[in-house]
Amino acid sequence: MQNAFREVCSKEGFEEHLEATLERISAIESLGRTRELTIKDLWNGGKYKITSRNAKGNVDKDLTFEAQPRKNEDNES
């Protein structure tokens, strides 16, 4: 197996192909990261709207997620 790895890695253009592959993997992984929810997005009235759809694509329900202002001793909101 080690010999096979050496043979593949020694082929002309391997370094360029490897670099292009790593860049593409990084680009694909970054697409998934855009779906992460971060609390900072809720500051200053930010909201998330989440829509649930059934197998036919019809909307089952909508949900809105937002942060409530913190209650404190001076101003109970």
Secondary structure as GFF3:
##gff-version 3
##sequence-region A 1 77
A	DSSP	alpha_helix	2	10	.	.	.	ID=ss1
A	DSSP	alpha_helix	14	33	.	.	.	ID=ss2
A	DSSP	three_ten_helix	39	45	.	.	.	ID=ss3
A	DSSP	beta_strand	47	53	.	.	.	ID=ss4
A	DSSP	beta_strand	59	66	.	.	.	ID=ss5
###
